[in-house]
Amino acid sequence: MNLRILYEDAALVVVDKPAGLVVQRRTFAPDEPCLHDLVLRHTSPAFLLHRLDRGTSGAIFFSKRAELNARLTRQFARKRIRKTYLALCDGELAQARIIDAPIARTGTITFAVRDDGKRAVTHVTPLGWSAAGSLVALTLETGRTHQIRVHLAAIGHPVAGDWLYGTADAARPMLHAAELALTHPLTGQPLRISAPVPDDFRDEAERRGLATTTSFRPA
């Protein structure tokens, strides 16, 4: 499997994760390919500081220097790393909204909106809609597991193809990490990197009467 590099320098490597590939090796499937191993073959060391679900495509970064990990972790803690996602969701979602709803674990791999959960906030911006679904951009104030998938399902617009929280009406959950924005840990300069919209996402959008492009940059 070829590794698609979006950006690389002495401090960071940003890669375009394909859907269907796990990010980190799993103990119960030690022979399963994972993104971290592919990155380590390209450059070592490579430190994993955030994750994407197996079915999610798009931009993810790795630190190349251990002494920078604390700086990057602080950026996450202070909400200075901005991640923007694209999603195809079921139903017509035509108005921008902020979903402020706590999320709790409900099973081994499942989560749900519950009063006893941890605070979770998702900003949703519609980009297009039809009777067959909607294309939305999403940014997160918090980083809960399955946050986008749980929040969109909770408002009646599950991610297309999300068999866990919706229906298997697409080949995979149509969620794409479209952009990363952070402060470079060495130079202190802003760094903004986009991941092209993959073919399967674009094809599914067109099947639903929605237009998208091979790249995305939010306002």
C-alpha positions, 0 to 999 in steps of 0.5 A: 500500500502506497503512503500518500504524503501531504506535507513533510519537514524535519518536524512533522509528516502529514499523510492522507489516510485511506478509508479502511485502514486502521491507524494503530496496530491492534492486539487482537489482529497483530498481522493487520496492516496499519497506517503507523507501520507504513509511516514508520517504514517511510520515516522513523521515529514517527509518533502518533498523537491523534487518530481517525476511525478505520472508515474515515479518510483524510489528513493525519499527522505524525511527529518526527521528534520526541521533544516536540510531542509535548508542544503538540499535545499542548496545542490539542489541550488548548484547542489550537489544532483545528480539524475540519471534516467533510461528511455526507449524511442522510436527510436534508440538513440545510441549516448551520447548527452547533451540537452541544451534547455530552457523549458516553460509552454505551458498549464495547465499541459504541457511544451515544448522547447521554446526560452522564457523558463528557462534554462534546461540541460539534459545529455543522455547516451545510454545503449542499443538500438534496432529497437523498442526503446532505454534504456538510463541513464540521469542526470540533471543539472537543475530540470525543471518540466517534463524536461526529458520527454520534452527534449527527445520528443524534439529530437524525442525520447519521453519516451515510454508510455508518452501519454502527449509528445509521444504515449501511447505505454506502460502502463505508462511513462517508467521513473525510478529514479534509484539513488540519490547521496547527502552529508549527512546533519549530517555527511557530508559523501557522500550518494549514494542510488539506487532503483531496476528497477521495474518489469514493466520497465524490462518487457517493456525493454525486449519486446523491445529487450533491456536487463536491470537488477534489479539494476543500478549503473552508472559509 
